[in-house]
Amino acid sequence: MKRFVGYAVALGTLVGAGALLYRFGLSDEAKDGVRRAAQSVRDAYESVSQHVSDLYGGGAAEDMASRQRDVAHQWEALGF
């Protein structure tokens, strides 16, 4: 538990220092650059997430329906 508290304090300190640096240490141009970089990362994450979802989500649903039909036929063959 002490290790967790230490990590939490270190993370809080790091985040606080980053927020102070952003607020008081960066020029307006640098802040705009940070905002654009964050937006770019967010857009890339959403794009990759959508592609992965399309790639694996649709195929899994089709495979599941096929598997459910196979199981239903097996149960019917057993008399249920």
N, C-alpha and C positions, 0 to 999 in steps of 0.2 A: 504494500500500500504506500510505503514511503517513496518508492521509486515512481509510482504513478503521480503522486503529489509533486515530486521534483520535476517530472516531465511536464505536468500541467503548468507549474510556475514558469518553467523555461519557455514553454510555448506562449503563455500569456505575455511574458516579457518581450519575446520576439515580435509578437503581433503588435503590442503597444509601441515598441520602438519603430516598427514599420509604419504604423499609423502616424506617429509624430514626424517621422522623416517625410512621409507623403504630404502631410499638412503644412509643415513649416520649412522643409528642406528642399522642396522641388519648385522649379519655376512653373509658370502656367503651361508653357510648351511641354515640359517634361510630364506634367500631370495629364495633358491631353494624350501624350504618347503612351502613358501607362493605361489610360482608359481605352485607347484603341487596341493595345495589345491584349487587354483583358477581354474586350469584345471579340477579337479575333480568335482567342482561345475558346471562348464560349461558343462561337459559331462553328468552329472546327469540331468541338465535342458533340454538338447537336447533330452535325452532319454525319460524323462517324457513328454515333448512336443510332441514327435513323437507318444508315446502311446496314449495320449489324442486325438491327431489328428486322429489316426487310429480308435480309439474307437467311437468318435463322428462325425468325418468327413464323413466316409463311410456310416454310418447309416442315416445321415441327407440327403445325396444325394439320397439314395434309397427312403426314405420317401418322398422327394420332387418330384421325378419322379412319384411315385404312386399318390400323391396328384394332380399333374398336369394332369394325365390321368383322374382322377375322375372329375376334374373341366371341362375338355374338353368334357367328356360324358354328363355332366349336361348342358353345353352350347348347345350341339347337340340336346339334348332332348327338349330344349327350342326353337329350330329352328334356331340357329345361326351357 
